[in-house]
Each structure stands twice: as C-alpha cells, then as structure tokens.
Amino acid sequence: MKSEETPFEGGPMDGRVLPVLLGITGHPPKTYRIPVPDPAGGPPTVLVYRRVPRGPGRAGLTNRWKYEYAPEGVPSRRPNWPWSKPQGPDATPPGKRDDADG
C-alpha cells in the first residue's frame, strides 16, 4: 500500500510528521483518529484530526494534505435531505403558522 508523509498541526501531535496510508483515490482519510492509552488503565482517549489542504499543488490543484487537531471530535454527519422535516421546538419556519396556533 502507498503512504504519504503527512504533517499534524495543533494538539498533542503538533509538529509531527507521520506516514499515513492513502486510499484507492490517492488521498489520506478525511479524519485520523489516534487512540492514546490511559496510564491508569481506563478507557483510551481518542485524538481526532481533520484533513485540510496544505496549499496549492502543481498547476493550482491541491494534491497535498495536512491534519489539523479537532478538540471537539468529529461532528456527526446526517444527510440533509430537502424533504426532511426539522424536529424539535423550532420546527416551524418563521412566518409560517403552526397547527398549535389555532
């Protein structure tokens, strides 16, 4: 498998460069998770890094990547379908009448 030396910025891995395996498209994964064992024997802490462009590559195409620390972790991804209804107390769009309004 092919790998690429990829720099890490921010967090505990700041300034380090690690070989990251490339996928079938030649890009590293969008997120990189690093499990760090707990010295007290508890569950491991997981450091999350997000892939961002390093800068313009040849002919203006981005072909190089780096990872930036994401302290909040990875946001959950849900498809945003146009026919999906928002749920919760703010479900009615502003200016629209709700059935509960009478």
Buried (B, 14 or more C-beta within 10 A) or exposed (E): EEEBEBBBBBBEBEEEEBEBEBEEEEBBBEEBEBEEEEEEEEEEEEBBBBBEEBEEEEEEEEBBBBBBBBEEEEEEEEEEEEEEEEEEEEEEEEEEEEEEEE
